[in-house]
Amino acid sequence: MIRIVADNKIPFLQGALEPVARLSYLPGATITKKDLVDADALITRTRTLCNAELLEGTSVKFIASATIGFDHIDREYCRRKGIAWTNAPGCNAGSVIQYVSSAMAHILRESQKSFGELTLGVIGAGHVGGRLAKLAAALGMRVLVNDPPRAREEGPKGFSSLEEVLREADIISLHVPLNPDGPDPTFHLADKEFFGKIKTGAWFINTSRGEVASTPALIKAIKKGKLSGLILDVWENEPAIDPELLSLASIATPHIAGYSADGKANGTAMSVRAISHFFKLGLDDWQASNIPQAPNPVLSLPPKMESLEDIFFLLSLQAYNIYTDDRALRQIPLAFESLRGDYPIRRESHALKVQASHLDQEIQLFIRALGYQLEIEN
């Protein structure tokens, strides 16, 4: 029977692999070489640095990261040592879309503009960015997409240059991996030059990686009035985030955009299936079956609400109130890690039902397009 070491904060994992493996659950940030000496596999999150210092001299053959990111894995070292690894691309895309929807609801209210008056710039059109672009287009926003790797592969049609996005977008949302080098480096992509070209009065959202945006450049852009606001879920040097940047952000959260229960369950399932496939454990179709119900699974609309912007604002904040996470981080910034580790249950739109009465067809279609269940009361 193989031995697996797992981060003890990975949800829905306990009990999944025990019939076919010996499991040890440990805090991800404190897993050491000693813990892995006789381990065959490691199930991790971003807080465990999977490098030579951790892995050299161990028996680890496979690493499964229950996250979309993989910059915590030294891929070159793993290649040299024959250690296979996998991540969970797209597992929390719906969760991040929910977060950005709540962020955009805030921007709509602050700017007092309609969907049709706003241009959204999406930088990085992978699992998350691609879905966000489609959602924004469905809302009636103009959408500009910048994704150099996809543009090279698919052709330039449908893609915009970074300069065009910066010049024209009212809202810019980052959805790129952290690439320190290569043909498309993203470390400090949002730097002094980036903000120098950005449209004055734009909003900036980052849910990708903290190191994609330069902290000094962000601070300067806000202080000089270049930006109307910053919405940040990711930070350089997490969990030791910059207090000045925190104070200047319009909305600040502790790297939880992808932390819906659905996203976590997807990431865990992808990790279990990957390990099962690698070691031939017979769990290749496993999925979490114990996802808790949302604390408030029924959303409501007041009668005679006709503005799509108002409906979007109300439903987005009922489904996920971004202000709650903002308040929690500001109250105790040093609790960054515990706010992540003990994050409350949040369900995505497909698990939520909107109850309303006497809605016209356009509004019904709009609500369903946002992914909610809909119950009409006559």
N, C-alpha and C positions, 0 to 999 in steps of 0.2 A: 504494500500500500504506500503510495507516494505521500510525501510530507509537504504541506503548503503553509507559508507564512502570509498572513493577510493583515492589512491595516484594519484596526478595530472600529473605524468610523465608516467603513463601507456598508451601506444599509442593505438589508434584505439578503445578506450573504450567509449569515449563520444558519446552518442546517442544510444548505444547498449541496455542499461537497462532502459533508461528513460521512455519508454512506460509502464513499469510494476513496477517501483520503484522510490523512491526519492533519488537522488544522490547528495553527497557533495564531491567536489574534493579539496584535500588539499596536501601540500608538505609532502611527506612520512616521512621525518626525524623530522617533527614538529607536527605530529598527537599526541594529548593528550587524556587523559581519558575524559576530558570535551567534546571533539569532538564526543566521542563514547557513551555517556550516554544513548541516546535513539536510537542508531544504532542497526540494526539487523545483519548486515554483514560488513565485512571489506575486501577490495581488496587492496593488498599491494605488495611491493617488499622487498628486503632484508634490506632496510634502516629503516624499522619500526620494532622495537623490540616488539613482541607480547607476553608480559609476564604479571605477576600479577600487576605490577605497572601501566601498560596501561589498562588492561582489568577488573580488580576488580571493581565491582560496576556498570559496564556497562551492556547493554542488548544484547551485541554481542553474536550471536549463531553460526556464521559461519565465518571462515577466508579463503579467497582464495588468495594464493600467486602466482602471475604470473611469477614465477621463478622456476628453477629446484631445487634450494637450499631451505632448510627449517630450517636451524640452527638459524634463527631469531625468530622462533616460539617455545615457551616453551610448548613442547608437553605434558609433565607431568601435568602442570597446566591446560591445555585445557582438558585433560582427566578427571581430578578431577572435573572440572566445567561443564563438558558436552558440551564443545565448539567444534564443528566439524571443521576440517581444511583440506585443500588440497593444493598441489603445482602443478607444471606443468612439470613433468618429461619428458625429451626428447624434450621439446618444441624448444630449440635452438641448438639441436645437429648439424644440418646442418651448422649453423653459426659458431660454435666452430671448426668444421671440416675445414671450409673455412679459419679460422684464423690460425689453425695449418698447413694447406697446405701452406699458405703464409710464415709461420715461417720455414717450411721445405725447401721451395724454397730458402730462405735466407741461410740456412745451406748447401744446395747443392752447392750454388755458393761460399760460404766461404771455404768449404772443398774440392771443386773440385773433388768430387767423384760421381760415378754413383749410381743409385738406388741399383743395385746388390751388391755394396760394403758396404752398410750401413745396420746395424741392429737397428730396432726401438723397444724400450721397452715401452709397454703400461701398466701403473699401474692404474687399475680400468677399467673394460671392460663392463660398463653399456651402456646407450644409446649412449654416445659420444665415449668412448673408444672402444666399440665394432665396431662401424662404422669406426673409425680411423684404427683399426687393419685390417679390410677388405680392406680399401683403400690402405694402405701401402703394403699389400700382392699383390694387383692387380698391383701396381707400380713395383713390383719385389724386394721389400725389404724383408729381413728376419725379422720376427716379433716374439717377445717374449711377452706373456701376463701374467700379474700377477693380480689375483683377488681371494683372499682367500675365500670369501663367495661363489662365483660361483664354485670354485674348490671343496669345501665341498659338494655343492648341486649336481653338475654335474659329479664329479669325476675328477681326476687329468689330464686326457688326454687333451692336448691343452693348458695347463697352466704351467707356470714356477714359480719357487720360486723367491722371491725378490732378494736373493743373486745371482741367475743366471742372472737375468735382470741387476742388477748393474754391474756384472762382464763383461757382453758381449755386452750390448747395446751401440751404438754410439750416439743415441738420446733417451732420456727418457722423456716421456710426462705423466703428472699426470692428472687423471680424476676420482678422488675419492670424496665422500662427506666428510664433516668435522664431524668426530665422536670423541668427547672428551674421550669417554670410550667405554666399551662394548668389545665383542670378537675381534673386528678389529678396534682399535683406530687409527685415522689418524692425530690427533693433533701432529704437529712436526714429522710427519712420515719421512720427509726429514731432518734429524738432523746431528750432527757431525759424528755419526757412519755410517749413510747412505752414506754420501759423502766420508767417509774413505774407503768404499768398492766399490765406483763407478769407472768405467773404466776411467783411465786417458785420458783426451782429449774428454770426452763425452760432449754432449750438453744437457741442462736441460730446459724443457718447463713446466710451470705451468699455467693452465687455470682453476683450480678447486677452491680452496680457499686459501687465503694468509696464513692462520694459519697452513696449511698442511706442510709448509716449514719454518724452523727456519731461521730468518733473519741473526743472527750471523753466522750460519753454511753456509749459502749461500755466505756471504761476505768472509769467510775464504776459501771456496772452490775455489772461483775465484782468490783471492789474492795469494793462494799457487799454482796456475796453475793446479789444479785438473780438472777443467772444461775448455773446449774451449769457452763456452759462455752460457749465461743465457737469456732466453726469458720469460719474466714475464708479465702476464696480471693481476695477483692478488697479493695482498700484505698484510702483517700483519698490523693491525691498520689503515686500510683504513678509511678515505682518507688521514690521516697523515702518508704518506709513508716515509720510511727511505731514506734520501737523499744520503747516501753513497751507498746503494744498488742500487738506481736509477742510480747513476753515473757508477756503475760497470756492469750493465745489458747491453747486446748486443742490445736487443730490449725491450722497456718498454712501456706498454700501460695501460690505466686507467679502467681496469675491463670491457672491451667492447667486448671480444671475442664472446660472445653470443648475440651481439646487432644488428644483421641483422634485417631488417624490417620484414622478414619472421619469424624469431625466436620470435620477439616481438608479431607479430600477432598471432602466435600459442599459446604463453603464455596467451595472453588476451582472446583468444577464449576458452581455457581450463578453465579459471577462470569464464567466463560468463556462460559456460555450467554447471560448477559445482554448481554455485549459483542457476541457473535456476532449476537444478535437485533437489537441497536441498529444495528450497522454492516452487517448482512446478510452475514455471513462464512461461513455454511453449517455452523456448529458448534453448532447449537441443541440437539443431543442428546449433547454431549460429556460423558464421565465419566472419572474417573481409573481407570486399569487396572493401576497399578503400586503398589498399597498393600501394604507389606511384611506378612508374617505376624507374629503376636504372638511375642515372644521365648519365651513359655511358653504355647502354645495349648491345652494339655491341663490341665484342673483335676481334682483328685481329692478324693474323700470317703472317710474311713476307714469301715470296716464298722461296722454297727450304730449309726450316727448317726441319731437319730430326731427330735431337737428341731429344729423349723423355724428357730428363732432361731439355733441353732448352725450349721445348714447355711447360712443366709443370711450369717452372720458369716464363716464359712470361705471360701465362694465369693466374696463381695464383696471380701475382702482378697487372695484369690488373683488375681482378675480385675484388680483395681487396688488396690495397697497405698498408701493415702493417707499412711501414716507415712513412706514413702520421700521423698515430696515435702516433707513437713513437716521432716524432718531436713535436707534439702538447703538449704531457705531459712534455717533457724535457724543452720546452720553458717556461711553467707556471705550475710547479708541484702543486701549490696551487689551480689550476683550476680543480683538479681531479673530483670533483662532477659535475661541470658544463659541463665538457667534456663528461661525461656520460649522464647527463640530456638533453643535446642539441646535441646529437650524430646525424651526418648526415645520410641520407638514404643509406643503403647498402643492396643490394639484393644478394641472393644466386645463385649458378650456374644454377639452373633450369630456372631462369628468365633472363639468359644471353645467347646471341647468338655469336658463333664464326664464323666469315666469313674468308674463305681461298680459295685458288685455288690449284688444282692439288695435292691433298693429297692422299697418298697411303692408302690401306685398313687398315693397321696396325695403322696408325696415326689417321684415322677416328674413329676406334674403341676405341683408347686410349682417344680421346677427349670426346666421348660420355660416356665412363666409368667414366670420371671425373664429369659427370652430366650436361654438357653444351649442348645447342642446337647447331646444326652444319648446316651451309649453305655453300655449295661448289659452287664457281664461276668458270665456265669453260672459 
